[in-house]
């Protein structure tokens, strides 16, 4: 699968799947999560509430991924994944890698051909940008897909400087 780096707003990506760096509640929040819920509209929130009422009563566990419709976004689906909060005393890197791998697996299961990721956990969750970038690209490169042919890593704000390094 080929991938590219894009500087911009993930909510404006014309792909089959937009990945949401969600919080475990699946009910919206700040950063990428808030932007996706605002632009995607109430349809996404309604599906997230249904997921909470059925399968994820305690919230979506860190590293796992689940799909909903994309509402008003220019995508078919949103895959929600909960990234780990960075810790300098505990290695949580496997959870960060799982966010990418599980999101790719869910998208592949949907038959998606294209996917766009934010740099998961690199905002309020404090993951160092360079390490988050390295783990994201390694997970995307290692994934063997049946349907996905294109992936984008959408860099925004301070992460956008990674595109030039």
HELIX and SHEET records of a PDB file:
HELIX    1   1 UNK A   10  UNK A   12  5                                   3    
HELIX    2   2 UNK A   31  UNK A   40  1                                  10    
HELIX    3   3 UNK A   42  UNK A   54  1                                  13    
HELIX    4   4 UNK A   93  UNK A  110  1                                  18    
HELIX    5   5 UNK A  129  UNK A  142  1                                  14    
HELIX    6   6 UNK A  157  UNK A  164  5                                   8    
SHEET    1   A 6 UNK A   2  UNK A   7  0                                        
SHEET    2   A 6 UNK A 150  UNK A 155  1                                        
SHEET    3   A 6 UNK A 114  UNK A 117  1                                        
SHEET    4   A 6 UNK A  17  UNK A  22  1                                        
SHEET    5   A 6 UNK A  77  UNK A  82  1                                        
SHEET    6   A 6 UNK A  65  UNK A  69 -1                                        
END                                                                             
